[in-house]
Amino acid sequence: MGRRRLGREIAFKALYRIDLLGRAIEDAMADVAASGRDAESIRFAGDLLETCAAHRTEVDGVLEGASTRFGPDRMGVVDRSILRLGATEILYWRFVPDQVSIDEWVEIAKKYGSDEAYALVNAVLDRISRERASGVDT
């Protein structure tokens, strides 16, 4: 597993715990730092979590517009965590190509989500990517 994939999985697990247990981002960041993983994966995970936290309101608004069924408040914790992090990458991390982000988060959804989670993640992140590229607000 590559360092960025590992960083994404670390960030996902931390965001999942934040959302499920109501933990503070600082506590989750401390857990990430103490995870014993390599420094590059930890840095990637920490940066992704910080970016997601800084833009959470905007990310949730974009997810609300991009999800045809329902918004983040009605999603399961796993799906919501994956989508928040994937949308954060697409919207705020221009150095990662959108298709790479989408592919990575789809694979994480296959590993941690329900049987259908990967299809939701693919559809929502693809829509966000296409609409951002065309300048349409989701």
Secondary structure, DSSP 8 states (H G I E B T S, - for coil): --HHHHHHHHHHHHHHHHHHHT--HHHHHHHHHTS---HHHHHHHHHHHHHHHHTHHHHHHHHHHH-SS--GGGS-HHHHHHHHHHHHHHHH-TTS-HHHHHHHHHHHHHHHS-TTHHHHHHHHHHHHHHHHHHT---
